[in-house]
Amino acid sequence: SSADAASCAPRAGWPRRFCLWCASLYQLPPGTEWRLVSFLAGLMLVANSTMRVFLAPNLDLPGPALTMIGLVAQFLLGMLLLSQATFSIAGLAIVAVSVVSALVVPWESLINYAFEFLGLGFALFFAGPLLSPVDRRFFRTLGLEPARFAHLSLPVTRIALGITLAILAFD
């Protein structure tokens, strides 16, 4: 990357070539971080479903029927994230699950997780077109230009993390 090249700039000759070679060893393909986040989030959702936990251990859905619907939806969302076929649609699904959860889960329990899930959902939505042709088509269908939103994934994640940490500090 340009940052790696800049750190090697003061060097000349073989030290510079060696420095650039070392930098190339730990460079990951673009989007790898979002693929890893998607995989880990999917793994967490699938594991939670198998343990009969909805989103987090202290979130309880009212009634066995709603609990089963929530667990199945969570499992399917986890599998979608693990498949990595689409990130934007999975991100919107995370946002939808978060919003619906706010209607049925006590707010004092959900507040500790709401911004974490909303941030993840929006970050994946914005990162999707960079990672998946399905998401590029989805954005075109919505009439959105993917390049206008690509840079928002990281700031959304930072803001959501900051809000989550602030809430946890007060709670």
N, C-alpha and C positions, 0 to 999 in steps of 0.2 A: 504494500500500500504506500501511499505518498508519505504517511507519517513515518513508516519504517525507512523509506528512502531518505527522508529528512534527517533522521537520527544518524544515518550513515554518511551524510553530506560532508562533514569536516574531514573525513578520511579520503585517502587517494590510493590508487593502485590496488594491490591484492587485499589490503585490509578492508577497503570498501566493498570489493567483490565478495569477500568472506562475510562481511556484515549483511549484505543483501541476501546472500545464500541462507544465512541463519534466519533472517526475517521470513524468508519464503517457507521455511520448515513449519512455522506455526501459523501461517495464514490459512484461514478456513474459507471455503466458498461463501459468497454473499448469501445472506439469509439463513445460515446455519444456526445462528442463535435463536431465531424464531421457530425453526423446525424443532430444535431441542426443547424450547418452552412448550410448544404444542404437544410434543411427545410426552413430556413429563406431566403436563396438565391432563392429557388423555389417560395416562397411566393412573394418576390419582383418582380420576372420576370412575374408571373401571374398578379399581381396587375398592373405592368407597361403596360402589354398588354391590360388589360381592360380599362386603362386610355389613350390608344393609344400613349404610350411613348416607344420609343425603347431604351432599356438599361438605359438611363439617360435622364432627361428632356431637356438638351441642345444638344442632339445628333439627328440630322435630317437626314433621308434617302432621297435621291433625288427621287422624283416622287411617286405618290400614289400606283403604283403596287409594287415597291420595299418596300415601307413602309408596305403594307399589308403582303408581304412575310416575312419581318422581324418580324412583330408582331406575325404572326402565328408561325414562328420558335421559337421565344422567349416564347410564350405560351406553346408550346409542350416541350421545354427544361425545363420550370418551372414545368410543370406537371411531367416530368421525375424525377426532383429533389425532388418534393413532394412525389412521390411514393416510393422513396428510394430503388427501385429495383436494380439499378446500380448506382454506384458513379463514377467509372472510365470512363465509356462511356459518362456519363453526363459531366464529367470533360473535356474529349476530345472535346465534342460538344461545351462547353464554349470557349475552346481555338479556335476552328474552327470559331465560331461566331465572336470572337475578331479579328481574322486574316482577315476574309471576311469584317468585319466592317471597318478595316483599309484601305480597297480598295475603299470604297464608302462614308465614313464619313470624313469630313475635319480633318486632323491630329491634328490641334491646339485644336479642341474640344475633340477628342478621347484620347489625351495624358493623360488627367486627370483621365481616367478610365481604360486605356489599361492594366497597370500592375496589377491593382486590379482584373480585370477579368482573366487575364492570370495566376496570382498567385492562384486564387480560382480554376481555371480549373485544373492546375497541382497538387495542393494539393489534390483535390478530386480524381484525377486519381491515385495518389500514395496511398491514404488512402483506396480506394475502395476494394482491396482484403482482407483487414482486416474486412470489413463490409458486404460483399455480396458474396454469392457463384457464382453468375453470373460473378462478376469481377474476381474471382479466375480462373474460366474457361477461361475468356477473356485473362488474363495474360498468362495462359498455352498455349492458342492458338497462342499468339504472341511469345511464346518461352521465356517469362520473368519469373524470379523467384520472386514472390511477396515479400518475406522477404527481398530481396536486396533493395527494394524501400520504404518499409513501414515507415522508419524513416525520409524520405524526406518531408513529408507533412508539418510539423511545420517549418523547415528552409525555405522552399519555401514561406510559408505564411509570415514569418518575413521579408524576403528579398523583396517580392512584396510590403508589407506594407511600408517598409522603402523607397523604390523607389517612391511609390505613394506619401508619405508625402513630400519627397524631391521635387518632381515635383510640388506639390501644393504650397510648400513654394516659389518656384521660379516663379510660375505662378501667 
